[in-house]
């Protein structure tokens, strides 16, 4: 009987036949062995369900759930409902891990007496390119009462690359299946609100993101932006709310300008939605941009007249 704690690995599976074996292999070949591997076949129309069953026959640590398609949140929740580990982690079924991922994540969580640990990642493309840029952040450890928990950029990312103490995930905390985007960010927010020991961030690149045509990460999406907007419903402490709302307003401006530079006028509805967000968070956005200068002036113009902002931006930055 292993003295090491059981760790539950939840893998939602849908239309990833090309990548699934590599993902599962990277999990079963971990140097840390006391794993409960939960494969959730979310009604995948290809051979994914059969592949899951084949692996379950080869490794007794693997459990397979076959269910009707309900989306990634529904699949993750199905895994959580049966998970028995003292810790929980998630991996997308087209991604894969460094073989030391689990050992190192658990070591850091214990060393810093934290509730959650998060690592960095490497992006891998189908044409063989690898985006192995410098680590974005140095190693830091935030305690639960530290408001930086809610404003640090790492915190705002998705639920994978996390090792989570199971005691944080109460019966009331699940992924919201009603949310089309930002559901994992909201989930992580709830975990931190429940945390007493805080989170550790490490620059070690232990998670491999696979970028491909069918990947939701490959396509342009706005899950991070929407997640900020959604968080207003989580009853955050005022200081925390001010922190992320200020950053949210600034990021709205960044996305609006990116769309403008790309000439995405066919996405008119999206640009109008961003302006709506900016107006709602105008006070926080002005705080984020400081006490004056061109940036703050342009922000105010965008709030009042997007058409004038577009004209000024094209005249000023057309070259």
C-alpha positions in Angstrom: 0.0 0.0 0.0 1.5 3.3 -1.1 2.2 5.9 1.7 2.0 8.7 -0.9 -1.5 10.4 -1.2 -3.8 9.4 -4.0 -4.1 12.1 -6.7 -7.1 12.1 -9.0 -6.4 13.1 -12.7 -9.5 14.2 -14.6 -9.4 14.1 -18.4 -12.4 15.3 -20.4 -12.4 13.5 -23.7 -14.1 14.7 -26.9 -13.0 14.4 -30.6 -9.3 14.1 -29.9 -8.6 10.7 -31.4 -5.3 11.9 -32.9 -3.9 13.1 -29.6 -5.5 11.0 -26.9 -3.0 8.2 -26.6 -0.1 10.7 -26.2 -2.0 12.4 -23.4 -2.9 9.2 -21.5 0.7 7.9 -21.9 2.1 11.0 -20.4 -0.1 10.5 -17.4 0.5 6.7 -16.8 4.2 7.2 -17.3 4.5 9.8 -14.5 7.3 9.1 -12.0 4.6 9.6 -9.3 2.6 6.4 -9.4 -0.3 6.7 -6.9 -2.8 8.1 -9.4 -6.5 7.7 -10.0 -6.9 8.4 -13.7 -10.5 9.4 -14.7 -11.2 9.5 -18.4 -14.6 11.1 -19.2 -15.8 10.3 -22.7 -18.2 13.2 -23.3 -20.1 11.4 -26.1 -17.2 11.6 -28.5 -18.3 10.5 -32.0 -14.9 9.1 -33.0 -12.9 6.2 -31.5 -12.1 8.1 -28.3 -14.5 6.0 -26.2 -12.9 2.7 -27.4 -9.4 4.1 -26.8 -10.4 5.0 -23.2 -11.7 1.4 -22.7 -8.5 -0.1 -24.1 -6.3 1.8 -21.7 -8.6 0.9 -18.8 -7.9 -2.8 -19.6 -4.2 -2.2 -19.5 -3.9 0.0 -16.3 -6.0 -0.7 -13.2 -5.6 3.0 -12.1 -7.8 4.1 -15.0 -11.6 4.6 -14.7 -13.8 5.4 -17.7 -17.0 7.3 -17.7 -19.1 7.3 -20.9 -21.8 10.0 -21.0 -23.9 12.0 -23.4 -22.2 15.1 -24.7 -22.7 17.9 -22.3 -19.6 20.0 -22.8 -16.2 20.3 -21.0 -17.7 21.6 -17.8 -20.2 18.7 -17.6 -17.3 16.2 -18.2 -15.1 17.7 -15.6 -18.0 17.7 -13.1 -18.6 14.0 -13.8 -15.0 13.3 -13.0 -15.1 15.3 -9.8 -18.2 13.4 -8.6 -16.3 10.2 -8.4 -12.8 11.4 -7.6 -11.4 9.9 -4.4 -7.9 11.5 -4.3 -6.6 13.8 -1.6 -5.6 16.1 -4.5 -7.1 16.8 -7.9 -5.6 17.9 -11.2 -7.0 18.4 -14.8 -5.4 17.9 -18.2 -7.0 18.5 -21.6 -7.0 15.4 -23.7 -5.0 16.9 -26.5 -2.2 18.1 -24.2 0.5 16.2 -22.3 2.7 16.4 -19.3 6.4 16.3 -18.5 7.1 12.9 -16.8 8.0 14.7 -13.5 4.9 16.9 -13.5 3.1 15.2 -10.6 6.2 14.7 -8.5 7.3 18.3 -8.8 3.8 19.8 -8.3 3.3 17.8 -5.1 6.7 18.6 -3.8 6.1 22.4 -4.2 2.6 22.2 -2.6 4.1 20.5 0.4 7.2 22.7 0.6 5.1 25.9 0.7 2.2 24.4 2.7 -0.2 25.7 0.0 -3.6 24.6 -1.2 -2.9 25.0 -4.9 0.2 24.9 -7.1 0.5 26.1 -10.7 3.3 25.6 -13.2 4.2 27.2 -16.6 3.7 25.6 -20.0 5.3 25.1 -23.4 3.2 25.5 -26.6 3.6 22.8 -29.2 2.4 23.2 -32.8 1.5 20.6 -35.4 4.2 21.8 -37.8 6.8 21.0 -35.2 7.3 24.5 -33.9 7.8 24.8 -30.1 7.1 28.1 -28.2 9.5 27.7 -25.3 9.8 31.4 -24.3 11.3 32.6 -21.1 9.2 32.0 -17.9 6.6 34.7 -17.5 6.9 34.9 -13.7 9.3 34.0 -11.0 8.3 31.7 -8.3 5.9 33.3 -5.8 3.7 32.1 -3.0 0.6 34.0 -2.1 -1.4 33.3 1.0 -5.2 33.4 1.0 -5.6 36.8 2.6 -3.2 38.4 0.0 -5.3 40.3 -2.6 -2.6 39.6 -5.2 -4.1 36.1 -5.4 -6.8 37.8 -7.4 -4.8 40.2 -9.5 -1.8 38.1 -10.4 -1.8 37.2 -14.1 -1.2 33.5 -13.5 -4.2 33.3 -11.3 -6.5 34.3 -14.2 -5.7 31.4 -16.4 -7.5 28.1 -16.8 -7.9 25.2 -14.5 -5.2 23.0 -16.0 -1.6 23.3 -14.8 -3.0 23.2 -11.3 -2.7 20.7 -8.5 -5.5 21.3 -6.0 -6.1 20.2 -2.5 -9.4 18.2 -2.7 -10.7 19.8 0.5 -11.2 23.1 -1.4 -13.7 21.5 -3.7 -16.8 21.2 -1.7 -20.0 19.7 -3.0 -21.2 23.2 -3.9 -18.2 24.0 -6.1 -18.4 22.7 -9.6 -17.9 24.0 -13.1 -20.9 26.1 -14.2 -22.4 24.3 -17.3 -24.4 27.4 -18.1 -21.3 29.4 -19.0 -20.0 29.1 -22.5 -16.7 30.8 -21.7 -14.7 31.5 -18.5 -16.2 28.6 -16.6 -12.8 27.3 -15.4 -11.7 30.8 -14.3 -14.8 31.1 -12.2 -14.1 27.7 -10.8 -10.6 28.7 -9.8 -11.9 31.9 -8.2 -14.2 29.9 -6.0 -11.3 27.7 -5.0 -9.2 30.6 -3.9 -12.1 32.1 -2.0 -12.2 28.8 -0.1 -8.5 28.6 0.4 -6.7 29.2 3.7 -3.2 28.5 2.6 -3.0 30.2 -0.8 -1.3 29.3 -4.1 2.2 28.7 -5.3 3.3 29.7 -8.8 6.4 28.1 -10.3 8.1 29.0 -13.6 8.9 25.4 -14.3 7.5 24.3 -17.7 5.8 21.0 -17.0 2.7 21.2 -19.1 2.6 21.0 -22.9 -0.2 22.8 -24.7 -0.8 21.3 -28.1 -2.0 23.9 -30.6 -4.0 22.6 -33.6 -6.8 23.5 -36.0 -9.4 21.7 -33.8 -8.2 23.1 -30.6 -10.3 25.7 -28.8 -7.1 27.5 -27.8 -6.0 27.7 -31.4 -9.1 29.7 -32.4 -9.5 33.3 -31.3 -11.7 33.3 -28.2 -12.5 35.7 -25.4 -12.8 33.4 -22.5 -10.4 35.4 -20.3 -12.2 38.6 -21.0 -15.6 37.1 -20.3 -14.4 35.5 -17.1 -13.5 38.9 -15.7 -17.0 40.1 -16.4 -18.6 37.0 -14.9 -16.7 37.4 -11.6 -18.8 40.3 -10.5 -21.4 37.7 -9.6 -19.1 35.9 -7.2 -19.5 38.4 -4.3 -15.8 39.2 -4.2 -14.3 41.4 -1.4 -14.3 45.0 -2.5 -10.5 45.4 -2.7 -10.3 42.2 -4.8 -13.1 43.4 -7.0 -11.4 46.8 -7.6 -8.2 45.0 -8.4 -9.5 42.8 -11.2 -12.1 45.3 -12.4 -9.4 47.8 -13.1 -7.4 45.3 -15.0 -10.5 44.1 -16.8 -11.2 47.6 -18.2 -7.6 47.9 -19.4 -7.8 44.5 -21.1 -11.0 45.5 -22.8 -9.2 48.5 -24.4 -6.4 46.2 -25.5 -8.8 43.8 -27.2 -10.7 46.6 -28.8 -7.5 48.1 -30.3 -6.4 44.7 -31.5 -9.6 44.2 -33.4 -9.3 47.7 -34.8 -5.7 47.0 -36.0 -6.8 43.8 -37.6 -9.6 45.6 -39.4 -12.2 43.2 -37.9 -15.2 45.4 -38.7 -17.3 42.4 -39.5 -17.1 41.6 -35.8 -19.0 44.8 -35.1 -21.2 43.2 -32.5 -18.1 42.1 -30.5 -16.6 45.6 -30.6 -19.9 47.1 -29.4 -19.9 44.6 -26.5 -16.4 45.6 -25.5 -17.4 49.3 -25.4 -20.3 48.4 -23.2 -17.9 46.7 -20.8 -15.6 49.7 -20.9 -18.4 52.1 -20.0 -19.5 50.0 -17.1 -16.0 49.8 -15.7 -15.0 53.4 -16.7 -13.9 54.4 -13.2 -11.7 51.4 -12.7 -10.2 51.8 -16.2 -9.2 55.4 -15.5 -7.6 54.2 -12.2 -5.6 51.6 -14.1 -4.3 54.2 -16.6 -3.0 56.6 -14.0 -3.4 60.3 -13.5 -3.2 61.6 -17.1 -1.6 61.3 -20.5 -2.6 60.2 -23.9 -3.8 56.7 -22.9 -6.3 58.1 -20.4 -7.5 60.7 -22.9 -8.1 58.0 -25.5 -9.8 55.8 -23.0 -12.3 58.6 -22.2 -12.9 59.2 -25.9 -13.6 55.5 -26.4 -16.2 55.6 -23.6 -18.0 58.6 -25.1 -17.6 58.0 -28.9 -16.2 54.8 -30.3 -16.5 56.3 -33.9 -14.3 59.3 -32.9 -11.9 57.0 -31.2 -11.6 54.8 -34.4 -11.0 57.9 -36.5 -8.3 59.3 -34.2 -6.6 55.9 -33.9 -6.5 55.4 -37.7 -5.1 59.0 -38.2 -2.5 58.7 -35.5 -1.3 55.1 -36.0 -2.1 54.4 -39.7 1.6 53.9 -40.5 
